Amino acid sequence: MQAIARVNRVFRDKEGGLVVDYIGIAGSLKQAMNDYTRRDRENYGELDIAKTALPRFCEKLKVCGELFHGFDYQAFIDDDSTDADRADLIRDGINFMLGKDEDTQKLFRKEALLLKQARSLCQSLLDKKQRYESAFFEAVRVTLNKFTDSGKLSFKEINSQINELLKQSIRSEGVINFF
């Protein structure tokens, strides 16, 4: 339980973690949770994702859908759509959202992030339509973030710049013989 708890700590806007049981320790984990979390149930309430994360996911999916009122993205969900069709819909969805005012764009980005977080907790409970619809919103959100947060650097870009600075500061100016 301690190893899982350390890996799945709640941090900043993260509301919960997802534990994948590859080696069959779920029964022992549930027993440990019962033993150690009785005192915490009042603080955290219901632990069943079908009763907590799934309704939140559905709520956020509806909000994102309402923010796209007037834009038909249903072809993204259709089985007949190709990857190229879906890419075109993502592009058109980005343009649709860029046509909205800045407050609406911020609200969409916030709600789509909450949708992604809820999805990560209840992924196994979603039907195909919900998975595709949330994937559409996530693709639009990520791209909007890249367009609107141009001043921010990713961790990869930060590390790359730090490495470049280190390379420049550790230049050899020849061999020095101390003996």
N, C-alpha and C positions, 0 to 999 in steps of 0.2 A: 504494500500500500504506500509506503514512503517513497519508493522509487517512482511510482506512477504519479503521486501527488506532486513531486518535485518537477516532473516533466510537464504536467498539465496545470500549473499554477495560473490563477486568474490574474491578469495584468492589464492595467489601463482600462480600455474599453471592452476587454474580453470578459464575457459573462460566464463562461464555462469551458470545459475541455472535453475532448473526445478520447475515450480509451478503446483501443482495438486489442482484442484478446486473441493473440496468435498462439499462445501456448496453453490455454485452458485454465486460467487462474480466476475466471470471472466469479465462480462460486466462493472462493476464498476472499476475493475482493469485496463481494457483497456482504459477507459475514463481518469482515473488518470494518466496513462502512457502518454496519449496524452497531457494532461494538463501540466504535470511536466517534460516531457523529450524532448520537442521540441528543447531546446538548446543543448541537448546531442546527437541528431541524427547525427550531423556532426562528433562527436567523435566516435560513435559506429556503424554507418551505418545501414544497414538493420537488422531488428529485427525478421524477419520471419525465423524460424528454417529450413523450407523446402529449403530456399535459402542460408542459412549460414551453419548450423550444418550438414545437410544431405550431401552436397557435400564434406565437410571436412571428414565426416565419410567414405564416399565412397573412397576418396583419401587414407586415412590411411588403409582401408581394403585392397586396392590394393597393397600398399607398404608392408604390412605384408604378403600378399599372395606371393609377389615376393621374399621376404626373405625366404619363405618356398619352393622356386622353387626346384623341384626334390623330394619333399615329398608329397605323395598323402594322403590328409586328407579329401577327399570328402565323404568318408563313414561316417564321423562325422555328416554330414548334412542329410544323407539318412534316410528316415522314417523306413526302415527295421533294422537299427542299434539298438542294445540294449545298455543299460547303460554300460555294461561290454565292449562292442566293443568300445564305446566312450572313456572309461577310458584307454583302451589299446592304442588308437590313441593318447591320450594326453601324455601318457608315452613315446610312440615312437616319438612324436613331440618334447618332452623335450630332449630326447636323440639326435635327429637330430640337434636341436639348440645347445646343448652342444658340438656337434662335430664341430661346426663352430668356427672361431676365436673370440677373446674377443670383438673386435670392432663390429663385426656383431651381437653378442649377445647384446651388449649395444644398438646398433641401434634398434634391434627388441624390446627390453624392452621399449625404449623411444617411438617408433612408436605405440606399442600396448597400452601404457598408453594413448597416444593421441587419439587412437581409442576408448578406454573405455570412455574417457571424452566426445568425440563427441557423442558416443552412448547414454550416459545418457541424452543428450539434445534432441535426435531425435528418441528415442526408439519406439514411437508409429507409426513412418513412415516407419519402416523397415519391409522387408518381412522375411519369415521364414528362407530362405537361409542366409541372411545377419545376422540374430540373432544368428544362429548356428555357422556360420563361425567366427563371432566376439567372441562368447563364447569360441570357441576352442583357439583362440589367447590369450584371457584373462586367461584361465586356464594354458596355457603354460607360460605366462608372470609371473603370481603369483608364480608358482612353481620355475621358474628360479630365481626370486627374493629371494626366501627362500634359494636356493642353493648358490647363489652368494653373498648375503648380510648377511653372517653368523655372522659378527661382530655387526650387528645392532639388537637392541631389539625392540619388538613391545611395544605399550603403555601398553598392558596387562601385559607383562613381566616386564616392568619398574615399574608399580604399584605394582605388586606382590613383587618385590625386595624391594621397599620402605616400604611396609607393614611389610615385614620380619624384616627390620632394625628397624622400629618403635617398633615392638613387643620386640625385643632384648633390646632396649634402655629404655623401660618402664617396667622393671621387678621390682616386689615388693621384698623388702628385709625384710618383716615383718611389723607388725602393730606398728605404732608410736602413743602414746597417748600424746596429747599436753596439757592436763589438769592435 
